[in-house]
Amino acid sequence: VAMETVSLEHQIQSVQRHIAFLKKEQMELLHDLHLEILRLQKHCSELTHDLEMKELEARQQDVLDRELEEKCRAMEAQLQEKEKDNLELRKELQHKETLVAALRSSLRSKERRFLEELKRR
């Protein structure tokens, strides 16, 4: 019986050591898990911040794009207006060139008549 009691005490001590070892391992594992959770939370915060910055930049770029598109449309409208004005000026110039040609022809004709009249006198 004494032998069995000693054997049981050894077994109890062995089980207690195993329990203590497992508790220590569990505490270390929990500590490591807490550190990992903190690291992941920090990483998540950084990613969230990066995403917010990218969204802000995208919104700012959208505003710039819209402003540029508006300026582009305004410039295109101005260009069309200038082209229209240019076309009208070309027509006016062509008309005036026609008038100048007619006046030159008339002047030459009058000059010839004048010279002929002068020769007759």
GICORSUL-V817150 format. One record per backbone hydrogen bond with DSSP energy under -1.0 kcal/mol. NH is the residue of the N-H (numbers start at 1). CO is the residue of the C=O. If there is no record, write none. Layout:
# GICORSUL-V817150
nh = {NH;NH}
co = {CO;CO}
This chain:
# GICORSUL-V817150
nh = {5;6;7;8;9;10;11;12;13;14;15;16;17;18;19;20;21;22;23;24;25;26;27;28;29;30;31;32;33;34;35;36;37;38;39;40;41;42;43;44;45;46;47;48;49;50;51;52;53;54;55;56;57;58;59;60;61;62;63;64;65;66;67;68;69;70;71;72;73;74;75;76;77;78;79;80;81;82;83;84;85;86;87;88;89;90;91;92;93;94;95;96;97;98;99;100;101;102;103;104;105;106;107;108;109;110;111;112;113;114;115;116;117;118;119;120;121}
co = {1;2;3;4;5;6;7;8;9;10;11;12;13;14;15;16;17;18;19;20;21;22;23;24;25;26;27;28;29;30;31;32;33;34;35;36;37;38;39;40;41;42;43;44;45;46;47;48;49;50;51;52;53;54;55;56;57;58;59;60;61;62;63;64;65;66;67;68;69;70;71;72;73;74;75;76;77;78;79;80;81;82;83;84;85;86;87;88;89;90;91;92;93;94;95;96;97;98;99;100;101;102;103;104;105;106;107;108;109;110;111;112;113;114;115;116;117}
